């Protein structure tokens, strides 16, 4: 459960997530916090704008609290934890809330798969940002999506016949990251999973969880950010 505020980050007894007023790199963190039932505070810095960032972001940069001058920032004051880098934050939350597999083997598999998801996201973003948007969309449809969706279809099938999760018998942080990528893709291209029945079933499985249903329907959730190129 999160409560939102605007402006410069505040020290609070609650854990605090500080980020721009968008889904962006913080959305996977928000999803995991919802699943883990973490009561936290969110500080919204305003809209991301590389041509002129909002003053609250400039203030937090000037404070020196950000080692790489980037957000999200995650703070747990009672534990003395203050960290940036979205994937590091995700892994930390997963480790501390039993979402990192049930043993060392499963945790290692989670690490492997999350790197694949990062590569998938990078391929989409790099192509979508190309100047020729028509060619970019064609490459995404014809090359990138078939390649990566096929990878994850096979990975799901290799674990319990595709009837459950990516790793082991219980959901891990990697499942929620994959689900979010699929949600975004389907929101923009409803038929994208027609050739991937195992992924489609997996998406429904994750969405049947009460925490995910609550997150999807939350009035506080930020709007979708397009993945596909816009002319």
Residue, then its C-alpha position, 0 to 999 in steps of 0.5 A: x500500500x502506498x501513499x503519494x506526495x509531491x516535492x523533495x523526498x522526506x525522511x519518514x519511518x515508513x519505507x519511501x520510494x522516490x521517482x518521477x510522476x510516471x510508471x517508468x523504472x519504478x513500476x516493477x518496484x511498485x508491483x513487487x511492493x504490492x505483492x509483498x504487502x509493504x506499507x510505504x510512502x511514495x514521493x512524486x518528483x513531477x514529470x520526467x523531462x530531459x530538456x528541463x527536469x522538475x525542480x524536486x528532482x534537481x533538488x534531490x540531485x543537488x542534495x548528493x543523496x543519489x550516487x549516479x544522479x538518477x532515480x528511483x530512490x528506495x529508503x528504509x530508514x529503520x534499517x539504514x538502507x538508502x539505494x538507487x538503481x531499479x533492478x538492485x531495488x527489485x532484487x533487494x525487495x525480493x530477497x527480503x520478502x521471499x520472492x527470490x526462489x526457495x533455494x540457491x539454485x532457484x535464486x541463480x535461475x532468477x538472476x539468469x532470467x531477469x538479465x534476459x528480461x533486461x535485454x528484452x526491454x533494452x532491445x525494444x527501447x533501442x529499436x523504438x527510439x530509432x528515427x525511422x518509426x515505420x522501420x522500427x515498428x516493423x523490426x519490433x513486430x517481425x524480429x524482436x517480439x518473436x525472438x523474445x516471446x518465443x524464448x520465454x514461452x519455451x522457458x515457461x514450458x520447461x518448468x512444470x509444463x508451463x502450468x505455473x511460474x518461471x522458476x520452481x513452484x512459487x511466484x518470484x520477482x521475475x514472474x512479476x517483471x515478465x507479467x508487467x512486460x506482457x501487460x504493456x505489450x497486450x495493452x498496446x497490441x491486444x493480439x500479440x500473444x495469440x501465437x504464445x498460448x503458454x505466455x497468455x495463460x501465464x499472464x492470466x494466472x498472475x492477473x488472478x492474484x488479488x494483489x495484481x488485480x488491486x494494482x491494475x485497478x488502482x486509481x493511483x496507478x500512472x497511465x500506460x507509457x507506449x512501447x511501440x514507436x509513434x510516428 
